[in-house]
Amino acid sequence: MSFHFLFKKIDNAQLVVFRMFYGLLVSAECYGAIATGWVKRTLIEPKFTFTFIGFEWLQPLPGNGMYIYFAIMGTLGILITLGYKYRFSAFAFALMWTGVYLMQKTSYNNHYYLLMLLAYIMAFLPAHKDASLDAKLNPKLHSFTMPNWVRWTIILQLFIVYTYASVAKLYGDWLDFSIIELLMKSKSDYYLIGELLQEKWVHKIVAFFGIFFDLLIVPALLWKPTRKIAFVLAIFFHLFNSVVFQIGIFPYLSLAFIVFFFEPQTIRNVFLKTKKVVVEQSTTLPKNHKWVLGILGGYFLVQLVLPLRHHAFKDDVLWTEEGHRLSWRMMLRSRSGTIKYTVVNKETGKAININLNDYLTKKQRRRVACYPDFAWQFAQHLKKDYAKKGEDIQVFVTNTVKINQGEYYEFIDPKVDLASVPWKHLAHNEWIRPSHKE
């Protein structure tokens, strides 16, 4: 098999311009998190932070530390835009964003995960070879070209994200529009569009447009006859998501990706105002081509398999949540629940009910009530908290959960001591009650 296609030289205008957009957007994300109070609500005010399981050691910095942390990340975004100390800036941002991602999941969404992946991808790519301070300060670094695999790495990552997002929507509550109706109920007070978003015909358009847009947008952008139409639809789709769902920089980052689908010279003419680039081709593969192919092959194998892991678990992922994260299952369901924690002293047998208000924020209480890993983690936290007082305890919960517009059902076995059972990352946790499929 010939890999010359992936290693041929192409104009790097697409990557260079995307670097600028990417840096500006991550800077806006980080400074905005401070300005909007997200950092305060999510990382400073909570007494207890729900990390990804296994990363309990990764805790928010004390005092104003997280404000400084996010300010540094915002500044790194500006340095990325300018292409100054690019490798350091890009890797530093990737590591710091990973820290934020893993130290809390109360405000989790798939877009944070995509940004983490993209941060590492961008750190490895030669995005600073043109229109950058690095290239200006070190002319030997300057180049108008990049290998073709760079462009296709971004495109393949997008194709995986969109395709899995489309396939995940092919289930009952999406196809009968009930989940769309539920998602739109909270938007009824929106200025001008609130009432419109409650219309049944709007729900149908949103449902089918979501499926087909995610499935076809990458092929449509790749094919020149449909590219401009796809571009217009992408602008509408992402601006709609930005206004209605208010999901931060993600819609604009998605639009920035589109530079990889237009001709490099078009991008150069519009954004860089530089002369036409003549690309000289080599007939031999670079010496490191096997390393590049091996790393990319391994990375994309993981990206293809990881979203499918929930099929290996018992029961429905919509009910258990096992395998939901890291799988591009976006805006698919709404969960609500009720929960009561009872702590039993092993020595005396004395039982007391826990007032969650003493431990958790409102948003954390909602998560604990309907997500199994949150419920388990809080039980572990209670066990440690009581151990400091010299008490050895058991933790039992009475818990019901509702998915979308369904009914409430018992979710966690009330007879299981959650403080004593381990969390299974790669298998079904048997203390989760079976789903009630019709």
C-alpha positions as CSV (number, residue, x, y, z in Angstrom):
1,M,0.0,0.0,0.0
2,S,1.4,3.4,-0.9
3,F,1.3,6.1,1.7
4,H,2.6,8.9,-0.5
5,F,-0.8,10.5,-0.5
6,L,-0.5,11.1,3.3
7,F,3.0,12.4,3.1
8,K,2.8,14.7,0.0
9,K,3.4,18.3,0.7
10,I,0.5,20.7,0.7
11,D,0.0,24.4,1.4
12,N,-0.2,24.9,5.2
13,A,-2.6,27.9,5.1
14,Q,-5.5,25.9,6.5
15,L,-3.6,24.8,9.6
16,V,-2.0,28.3,10.1
17,V,-5.4,30.0,10.0
18,F,-7.0,27.4,12.2
19,R,-4.3,27.9,14.8
20,M,-5.3,31.6,15.0
21,F,-9.0,30.8,15.5
22,Y,-8.2,28.0,17.9
23,G,-6.0,30.2,20.1
24,L,-8.5,33.0,20.2
25,L,-11.4,30.6,21.1
26,V,-9.6,28.8,23.9
27,S,-8.5,32.1,25.3
28,A,-12.1,33.3,25.2
29,E,-13.2,30.1,26.8
30,C,-10.8,30.5,29.7
31,Y,-11.2,34.2,30.3
32,G,-14.9,33.8,29.9
33,A,-15.0,31.0,32.5
34,I,-13.7,33.5,35.0
35,A,-15.9,36.4,33.9
36,T,-19.2,34.4,33.9
37,G,-18.5,32.9,37.3
38,W,-18.1,29.3,36.0
39,V,-14.7,28.9,37.7
40,K,-16.2,30.1,41.0
41,R,-19.4,28.0,40.8
42,T,-17.6,24.8,39.6
43,L,-14.2,24.8,41.2
44,I,-14.1,27.2,44.1
45,E,-17.4,27.2,45.9
46,P,-18.0,23.4,46.1
47,K,-16.7,21.7,49.3
48,F,-16.2,18.5,47.5
49,T,-15.3,18.1,43.8
50,F,-16.4,15.1,41.7
51,T,-13.2,14.1,39.8
52,F,-13.0,11.4,37.2
53,I,-12.7,8.2,39.2
54,G,-9.1,7.4,39.8
55,F,-8.1,11.1,39.7
56,E,-9.1,12.0,43.2
57,W,-5.6,13.4,43.8
58,L,-6.3,16.1,41.2
59,Q,-8.0,18.8,43.2
60,P,-8.7,22.5,42.5
61,L,-6.1,24.9,43.8
62,P,-7.0,26.7,47.1
63,G,-7.9,30.4,47.4
64,N,-7.7,32.3,44.1
65,G,-5.5,29.6,42.6
66,M,-8.1,28.5,40.0
67,Y,-8.6,32.1,38.8
68,I,-4.8,32.3,38.2
69,Y,-4.9,28.9,36.6
70,F,-7.6,29.9,34.0
71,A,-5.9,33.3,33.4
72,I,-2.7,31.4,32.5
73,M,-4.6,29.2,30.1
74,G,-6.2,32.2,28.5
75,T,-2.8,33.8,28.1
76,L,-1.5,30.6,26.5
77,G,-4.4,30.8,24.0
78,I,-3.1,34.2,23.0
79,L,0.4,32.9,22.6
80,I,-1.0,30.1,20.4
81,T,-2.8,32.6,18.2
82,L,0.4,34.6,17.8
83,G,2.5,31.5,17.3
84,Y,5.0,32.5,20.0
85,K,6.8,29.7,21.8
86,Y,4.2,27.6,20.1
87,R,5.2,24.1,21.1
88,F,5.5,25.1,24.8
89,S,2.3,27.2,24.7
90,A,0.3,24.4,23.0
91,F,1.5,21.6,25.2
92,A,1.1,23.7,28.4
93,F,-2.5,24.5,27.5
94,A,-3.2,20.8,26.7
95,L,-1.8,19.7,30.0
96,M,-3.6,22.4,32.0
97,W,-6.9,21.8,30.2
98,T,-6.6,18.1,30.9
99,G,-6.2,18.9,34.5
100,V,-9.5,20.9,34.5
101,Y,-11.2,18.2,32.6
102,L,-10.3,15.4,35.0
103,M,-10.6,17.4,38.3
104,Q,-14.4,17.9,37.9
105,K,-17.2,16.4,35.9
106,T,-20.2,18.1,37.5
107,S,-20.2,20.4,34.5
108,Y,-19.1,17.7,32.0
109,N,-19.9,17.9,28.3
110,N,-18.4,16.2,25.2
111,H,-17.1,19.5,24.0
112,Y,-14.6,19.7,26.8
113,Y,-13.4,16.2,25.8
114,L,-13.1,17.2,22.2
115,L,-11.1,20.3,23.2
116,M,-8.7,18.1,25.2
117,L,-8.1,15.8,22.2
118,L,-7.7,18.8,19.9
119,A,-5.2,20.5,22.3
120,Y,-2.9,17.5,22.1
121,I,-3.3,17.2,18.3
122,M,-2.5,20.8,17.8
123,A,0.5,20.7,20.0
124,F,2.1,18.1,17.7
125,L,1.2,19.8,14.5
126,P,3.5,22.3,12.7
127,A,1.0,25.1,13.0
128,H,3.6,27.8,13.8
129,K,5.6,27.5,10.5
130,D,4.0,30.5,8.9
131,A,2.3,33.8,10.1
132,S,3.8,33.4,13.5
133,L,6.2,35.1,15.8
134,D,8.3,31.9,16.0
135,A,8.8,31.9,12.2
136,K,9.6,35.7,12.3
137,L,12.1,35.3,15.0
138,N,13.6,32.2,13.5
139,P,13.4,32.4,9.7
140,K,14.9,28.8,9.4
141,L,11.6,27.6,10.9
142,H,9.5,29.2,8.3
143,S,7.6,27.1,5.8
144,F,4.6,27.4,3.5
145,T,3.9,23.6,3.5
146,M,2.9,20.7,5.6
147,P,2.4,17.0,5.0
148,N,-1.1,16.0,3.9
149,W,-1.7,13.7,6.9
150,V,-2.0,16.9,9.1
151,R,-5.1,17.9,7.3
152,W,-6.6,14.5,7.2
153,T,-6.0,14.0,10.9
154,I,-8.3,16.8,11.7
155,I,-10.9,15.7,9.1
156,L,-10.9,12.1,10.3
157,Q,-11.3,13.3,13.9
158,L,-14.3,15.4,12.9
159,F,-15.8,12.5,10.9
160,I,-15.6,10.2,13.9
161,V,-17.3,12.8,16.2
162,Y,-20.1,13.7,13.8
163,T,-20.8,10.1,12.7
164,Y,-21.1,8.7,16.2
165,A,-23.2,11.7,17.2
166,S,-25.6,10.9,14.3
167,V,-25.8,7.2,15.0
168,A,-26.5,7.7,18.7
169,K,-29.6,9.8,17.8
170,L,-31.2,6.7,16.2
171,Y,-33.3,5.7,19.2
172,G,-36.9,5.9,20.2
173,D,-37.1,9.1,22.2
174,W,-35.2,11.1,19.5
175,L,-37.2,9.6,16.6
176,D,-40.5,10.3,18.3
177,F,-39.3,13.8,19.1
178,S,-40.1,13.5,22.8
179,I,-36.5,14.3,23.9
180,I,-36.5,17.4,21.6
181,E,-39.7,18.6,23.2
182,L,-38.3,18.1,26.7
183,L,-35.0,19.9,25.8
184,M,-37.0,22.9,24.4
185,K,-39.3,23.3,27.4
186,S,-36.6,25.1,29.3
187,K,-36.2,27.5,26.4
188,S,-39.8,28.8,26.4
189,D,-38.8,32.1,28.0
190,Y,-36.2,32.9,25.3
191,Y,-36.7,36.3,23.7
192,L,-38.5,36.1,20.3
193,I,-37.9,32.4,19.7
194,G,-39.1,30.9,23.0
195,E,-42.6,30.1,21.8
196,L,-41.4,29.0,18.4
197,L,-39.2,26.4,20.0
198,Q,-42.3,24.8,21.6
199,E,-43.9,24.0,18.2
200,K,-44.1,20.3,17.2
201,W,-43.0,20.9,13.7
202,V,-39.9,22.6,15.0
203,H,-39.1,19.6,17.0
204,K,-39.4,17.4,13.9
205,I,-37.1,19.6,11.9
206,V,-34.5,19.7,14.8
207,A,-34.6,15.9,15.1
208,F,-34.1,15.0,11.5
209,F,-31.8,17.9,10.7
210,G,-29.6,16.8,13.7
211,I,-29.3,13.3,12.4
212,F,-28.6,14.1,8.8
213,F,-26.4,17.1,9.5
214,D,-24.1,15.1,11.7
215,L,-24.0,12.2,9.3
216,L,-23.4,14.1,6.1
217,I,-21.6,17.4,6.9
218,V,-18.1,16.1,6.6
219,P,-18.7,14.3,3.2
220,A,-20.6,17.4,2.0
221,L,-17.8,19.7,2.8
222,L,-15.2,17.4,1.2
223,W,-17.2,17.3,-2.1
224,K,-16.7,20.5,-4.0
225,P,-20.2,20.7,-5.6
226,T,-21.9,20.6,-2.2
227,R,-19.3,22.5,-0.2
228,K,-20.8,26.0,-0.2
229,I,-24.3,24.7,0.6
230,A,-22.8,22.6,3.5
231,F,-21.0,25.7,4.7
232,V,-24.2,27.8,4.8
233,L,-26.0,24.9,6.6
234,A,-23.1,24.6,9.1
235,I,-23.3,28.3,9.9
236,F,-27.1,28.0,10.6
237,F,-26.7,24.8,12.6
238,H,-23.9,26.0,14.8
239,L,-25.3,29.4,15.4
240,F,-28.7,27.8,16.3
241,N,-26.9,25.6,18.8
242,S,-25.0,28.6,20.2
243,V,-28.2,30.6,20.8
244,V,-30.5,27.9,21.9
245,F,-28.2,25.6,24.0
246,Q,-25.5,28.2,25.0
247,I,-22.6,25.7,24.8
248,G,-19.7,28.1,24.9
249,I,-17.0,28.1,22.1
250,F,-17.9,24.8,20.6
251,P,-20.2,26.1,17.7
252,Y,-17.5,28.6,16.7
253,L,-14.7,26.0,17.0
254,S,-16.8,23.8,14.7
255,L,-17.1,26.6,12.2
256,A,-13.3,27.2,12.4
257,F,-12.7,23.6,11.4
258,I,-14.3,24.4,8.0
259,V,-11.0,26.1,6.8
260,F,-9.7,22.5,6.3
261,F,-12.3,21.9,3.6
262,F,-11.7,24.9,1.4
263,E,-8.8,25.2,-1.0
264,P,-5.6,26.3,0.8
265,Q,-5.1,29.2,-1.7
266,T,-8.6,30.4,-1.0
267,I,-7.9,30.4,2.7
268,R,-4.6,32.2,2.1
269,N,-6.2,34.8,-0.1
270,V,-9.0,35.5,2.5
271,F,-7.0,35.5,5.7
272,L,-3.3,35.7,5.0
273,K,-3.1,38.0,1.9
274,T,0.0,36.2,0.8
275,K,1.2,35.1,-2.7
276,K,0.4,31.8,-4.3
277,V,2.4,29.0,-2.8
278,V,4.3,26.6,-5.1
279,V,4.6,23.2,-3.5
280,E,7.6,21.1,-4.5
281,Q,6.9,17.3,-4.1
282,S,9.4,14.6,-3.1
283,T,9.2,11.1,-4.5
284,T,10.5,9.5,-1.3
285,L,8.8,9.0,2.0
286,P,10.2,10.7,5.1
287,K,12.4,8.6,7.4
288,N,9.8,8.9,10.3
289,H,6.8,7.8,8.2
290,K,6.4,4.5,10.0
291,W,6.3,6.3,13.4
292,V,3.8,8.8,12.1
293,L,1.6,6.0,10.7
294,G,1.9,3.9,13.9
295,I,1.0,6.8,16.2
296,L,-2.0,7.9,14.1
297,G,-3.2,4.3,13.5
298,G,-3.1,3.6,17.3
299,Y,-4.8,6.9,18.1
300,F,-7.7,6.5,15.7
301,L,-8.2,2.8,16.6
302,V,-8.8,4.0,20.2
303,Q,-11.1,6.8,18.9
304,L,-13.1,4.2,16.9
305,V,-13.4,1.6,19.7
306,L,-13.9,3.8,22.7
307,P,-17.4,5.1,21.8
308,L,-18.5,1.5,21.3
309,R,-17.5,0.1,24.6
310,H,-21.0,0.5,26.1
311,H,-22.1,-2.4,23.9
312,A,-19.9,-4.7,26.0
313,F,-21.7,-3.7,29.2
314,K,-24.9,-5.2,30.5
315,D,-28.1,-3.2,30.0
316,D,-28.9,0.0,28.2
317,V,-26.3,2.9,28.4
318,L,-29.2,5.4,28.5
319,W,-30.2,3.9,31.8
320,T,-26.9,2.8,33.4
321,E,-24.7,5.7,32.0
322,E,-21.8,3.1,31.8
323,G,-19.8,4.0,28.7
324,H,-21.7,7.2,28.0
325,R,-18.8,9.6,28.4
326,L,-16.1,9.9,25.7
327,S,-18.5,8.5,23.1
328,W,-20.0,11.6,21.4
329,R,-23.5,10.9,22.8
330,M,-24.5,14.5,22.7
331,M,-27.8,16.1,23.9
332,L,-29.5,12.7,23.8
333,R,-31.3,12.5,27.1
334,S,-32.4,14.2,30.3
335,R,-32.1,12.6,33.7
336,S,-33.7,13.5,36.9
337,G,-33.8,11.6,40.2
338,T,-34.4,11.5,43.9
339,I,-31.9,10.1,46.5
340,K,-31.6,9.7,50.2
341,Y,-28.3,8.6,51.9
342,T,-28.4,6.7,55.1
343,V,-25.2,6.2,57.1
344,V,-25.0,3.2,59.5
345,N,-22.3,3.0,62.2
346,K,-21.0,-0.6,62.0
347,E,-20.2,-0.7,65.7
348,T,-23.4,0.8,67.2
349,G,-25.8,0.1,64.4
350,K,-27.0,3.7,64.7
351,A,-28.4,5.1,61.4
352,I,-28.7,8.7,60.4
353,N,-29.9,10.3,57.2
354,I,-27.5,12.7,55.4
355,N,-28.5,16.3,54.6
356,L,-27.0,16.7,51.1
357,N,-27.2,20.5,51.5
358,D,-24.4,20.2,54.1
359,Y,-22.0,18.8,51.5
360,L,-23.0,19.6,47.9
361,T,-24.1,22.4,45.7
362,K,-27.4,22.4,43.9
363,K,-25.9,21.1,40.7
364,Q,-23.9,18.4,42.4
365,R,-27.1,17.2,44.2
366,R,-28.8,16.8,40.9
367,R,-25.9,14.8,39.6
368,V,-25.7,12.6,42.7
369,A,-29.4,11.8,42.4
370,C,-29.3,10.3,38.9
371,Y,-25.7,9.3,37.9
372,P,-24.2,6.1,39.3
373,D,-20.6,7.2,39.5
374,F,-21.6,10.4,41.4
375,A,-23.7,8.4,43.8
376,W,-20.8,5.9,44.4
377,Q,-18.2,8.7,44.8
378,F,-20.2,10.6,47.3
379,A,-20.6,7.4,49.3
380,Q,-16.8,7.0,49.3
381,H,-16.5,10.6,50.4
382,L,-18.9,10.0,53.3
383,K,-16.9,7.0,54.4
384,K,-13.6,9.0,54.5
385,D,-15.3,11.9,56.2
386,Y,-16.7,9.7,59.0
387,A,-13.4,7.8,59.3
388,K,-11.8,11.1,60.3
389,K,-14.2,11.1,63.2
390,G,-13.2,7.6,64.2
391,E,-16.4,6.0,62.8
392,D,-16.5,3.0,60.5
393,I,-19.7,3.2,58.5
394,Q,-21.9,1.7,55.8
395,V,-23.7,3.8,53.2
396,F,-27.0,2.9,51.8
397,V,-29.1,4.9,49.3
398,T,-32.8,5.0,48.4
399,N,-32.7,6.2,44.8
400,T,-35.1,6.6,41.9
401,V,-34.3,7.9,38.4
402,K,-36.3,9.1,35.4
403,I,-35.0,9.1,31.8
404,N,-36.5,11.8,29.5
405,Q,-40.3,11.8,29.9
406,G,-40.5,8.3,31.3
407,E,-41.4,7.2,34.8
408,Y,-39.3,7.1,38.0
409,Y,-37.8,3.7,38.8
410,E,-35.5,2.4,41.5
411,F,-32.0,2.9,40.3
412,I,-29.6,1.7,43.0
413,D,-30.0,-1.4,45.1
414,P,-30.9,-0.1,48.5
415,K,-29.4,-3.1,50.2
416,V,-25.9,-2.6,48.8
417,D,-23.4,-0.7,51.0
418,L,-22.0,1.7,48.4
419,A,-19.0,2.5,50.7
420,S,-17.7,-1.1,50.4
421,V,-18.1,-2.0,46.7
422,P,-15.4,-1.1,44.2
423,W,-16.2,0.9,41.1
424,K,-15.9,-1.2,37.9
425,H,-14.5,0.8,34.9
426,L,-14.7,-1.9,32.3
427,A,-17.7,-4.0,33.5
428,H,-21.3,-3.5,34.6
429,N,-21.8,-2.5,38.3
430,E,-24.4,-5.0,39.5
431,W,-25.8,-2.7,42.2
432,I,-27.4,-0.6,39.4
433,R,-31.0,-1.9,39.0
434,P,-32.0,-3.3,35.6
435,S,-33.7,-0.9,33.2
436,H,-37.4,-1.1,32.5
437,K,-37.5,-1.5,28.8
438,E,-40.9,-1.9,27.2
